[in-house]
Amino acid sequence: MLTRRRILAAAAVLGFASLPAAVAHKKSAASATDDRARAVQALNRLTFGPRPGDVDRVLAIGVDKWIDQQLHPESIYDNALEARLDQFRTLKMSAEQMARNFPPPALIRQIANGKDKMPRDQEERAIYEVQLIRYGQKQEKKNDAANGTEMQPSSEALAKIPDVLKLAPDARMQTLLSMLPEQRSDFLLALKGSREEFLTGMSPQQREDVLAMYNPQQVVTEELMQAKILRATYSERQLQEVMTDFWMNHFNVFIGKGADRYQLTSYERDVVRPRALGKFEDLLVATAKSPAMLFYLDNWLSVGPDSDFARGIRRQPRGRMAIYQTQKPKKQQSGLNENYGHELMELQTLGVDGGYTQKDVTELAKVFTGWTLKEPREGGGYFFEERKHEPGTKIVLGHKIKENCEKEGREVLHFLAHDPHTAQFVCNKLAMRFVSDNPPPALVDAMAKTFLKKDGDIREVLKTMLQSPEFWSSDSYRAKVKTPLEFVVSSLRATNAQVDNAMPIVRQLQSLGMPLYGAQPPTGYSMKAETWVNSAALLGRMNFAVRLASGRIRGVQVEAPPAPMGTVLPDPVQTLTSLENSLLEGDVSKQTHDTIIAQLNDPKISERRLDDPARAPNVPMIEGLLLGSPEFQRR
């Protein structure tokens, strides 16, 4: 087993400092015009990484035919993935359903204050009861909480644990539900260290309900995050998942902002994934109206300075007459908010050099006043509130937008989606994701030309990229450093990992600096190597690789690689060569190959010498070192 010191030594000698530069083998590698190299390049760029046997499967289909299938995901069966996702009920719920089944603190406060009602369903009610008990305890013990004092379980609750754990799963659940709310809260506190044992054998809904008694919001966010890992790892519709990830980053929404904990599931499921390979304008309009985006960038709070709402005017039509009343507007909804207008132009369409001014931002913000939400903390959706909309004509980028209520925003989104600056900006980001950190201008121009000619059809833009010599050139072969998400998921795919619990993987991404849905600024996460290549981050990757290969990540099982043929006791060098072929199609530099052999011969690193014929090779360590190698860090 590698210690931290040995991992450091292994990482150092594998030459991570040179990772940003071209790997040594690349110039001598086969050109991507070779069929096998083309298959490797396609799998590395259009998926989250090849699985064992994927290259041969793609070659059997034909690279071009396989690409065409990926461009049309609706033609690909994905039933095995759906079976994995069935355990997560929240993935099929609306935001409103999630808020009722897994109540946020605001809803618990409303019930505690008599402003809302408890659910009738026994299991749902049990969740609310525990949350109400804990809400009351927090209110009573604010001083203790401020001093760091934690609640402790009673001795009676601790004494019950062994007997309850002996029961069948259904009986365990019924025992929990039969307790009085105070007893249930106390028991759950006592159970914390044995929670996994208590949950063993329970149905997905029972597990969710128990976990929700601890933290309802966490159930929602963790199911979304686990689903992302499972989709990226197991979906046969890999390009759709890659593009969904790309657009979720492009139209970033931070999961840690209040109501977006409940809105993000629908945002990804209903807004982004169905349009990931469609028309850019459709995606732009859908994100603009999405409750997740409206809440994240605060546009739901934006009020026109001269709107009826801001002026305290309420119009109540009676026939042809109208009664005007004045009222004091709410403080939190009394001003123009420019967040969405700014990010719409700078990060989602035109780019920072898109030729807009601060005046354009302000005018654009006025256009989108009235695009708001109804009770977002309860999962409410989009609606247009005319009273908050700024009246009058607006001028955006020289376009005269006549007063037309909600349709003004639709008009602006249309011309932004068709602006040449947008075509260049979006296509440059796509080329950056799929080709190189600094994509060739000629390629970006060709993609932008298709973008404008084909009405922003993303599928057609990708076809232009995939038919270009730049995509298949030797310079782009394994030229992209993987982000933490790409590295972790590609490791799971390369090792044929069986992920029974994805939360340890989710936490691993947090430690690698890329928490899922965790980018707070609207910029999202960087796709460039310079962001992710540093000694601490790469040490973390090596540590993960070794732990994964040696089966030391809870909830994840890795298949042992097949032993090389023709030997009773596998030869270590043959084992290394076999793993190089299965994990990297043999694309390993002599430096990396020799370095790993040196590590396996160094007792300070491996404690197993290759020149000792009586010892079988330490396969997990070889596999871990290859996953942590500079070559595997690239795609």
Buried (B, 14 or more C-beta within 10 A) or exposed (E): EBEEEBBBBBBBBBBBBEBBEBBBBBEEBBEBEEBBBBBBBBBBBBBBBBBBEBBEEBBEBEBEEBBBBBBEBEEBEBEEBEEBBEBBBBBEBBBBBBBBBBBBBBBBBBBBEEEBEEBEEEBBBBBBBBBBBBBBBEEEBEEEBEEEEEEEBBEEBBEBBEEBEEEEBEEBBEBBBEBEBBBBBBBBBBBEEEEEEBBEEBEEEBBBBBBBBBBBBEBBBBBBBBBBBBBBBBBBBBBBBBBBBBBBBBBBBBBEBBBBBBBBBBBBBBBBBBBBBBBBBBBBBBBBBBBBBBBBBBBBBBBBEBBBBBBEBEEEEEEEEEEEEEEEBEEEBBBBBBBBBBBBBBBBBBBEEBEBEEEBBBBBBBBBBBBBBBEBBBBBBBEBBBBBBBEEEBEBBEEEBEEEEBEBBBBBBEBBBBBBBBBBBBBBBBBBBBBBBEBBEEBBBBBBBBBBEBEBBBBBBBBBBBEBEBBBBBEBBBBBBBBBBBBBBBBBBBBBBEBEEBBBBBBBBEEBBBBBBBBEEBEBBBBBBEBBBBEEBBBBBBBBBBBBBBEEBEBBEBEEBEBBEEEEEBBBBBBBBBBBBBBBBBBBBEBBBEBBBBBBBBEEBBBBBBEEEEBBBBBBBBBBBBBBBBBBBBB
